[in-house]
Amino acid sequence: MEFPSSFLLAQTYDREWWNAIFFALFIGFALAALVWLVIWMLLGGEDSEEIETVETTAAEPEITEEEPTQAVEDNDSGEEAPPQIETASEEEAKGAFAEEIASGKARMDDTYGIVFASEPDEVDDLKVISGIAKVLEGKLHGIGVYTFKQVAFWTDGACSEFSKMLTFKDRIYRDNWIKQAKELHEEKYGEKL
């Protein structure tokens, strides 16, 4: 049996049409992946805050004689309470920044503790503190937190407010940012807080 030439031509046309559709879909997905990759790279790549969490929670914390074990208690809501850390009082914070407050460069904020009105002459790299990534450092700078000394003098209220910004709410307590900030300040400036 012989098929008319118009029938064979129609089958060839259908195959070319399907090939064109698959090729267009392939190109579309490739372009979408490329656009996503470019945007991802421009926004700083992976969310390092979450990645660091995996790295820091995998190891058991090292406990020294200076650092007593921190028991985790249950609160009324059934969630674990954050470990206790040594925070500063408002008076201690004001005393440590008396010169900056008197000159108007800094102020005591009811919510965030000591905050600078504008970027100070000496800005510390807050990303050195375990758990602070580029995005969070930008948020802290936007509030007026630029130095290890400021973090070292956070009050209970400030720790609570800053915890609300984090994906992992107890990170400040678990990684003891205040202790890290005191150590980093002493290492950089030779001043023990």
Secondary structure, 3 states (H helix, E strand, C coil): CCCCHHHHHHHHHHHHHHHHHHHHHHHHHHHHHHHHHHHHHHCCCCCHHHHHHHHHHHCCCCCCCCCCCCCCCECCCCCECCCCCCCCCHHHHHHHCHHHHHHCCEEEECCCEEEECCCCCCCCCHHHCCCCCHHHHHHHHHHCCCCHHHHHCCCHHHHHHHHCCCCCCCHHHHCCHHHHHHHHHHHHHCCCC
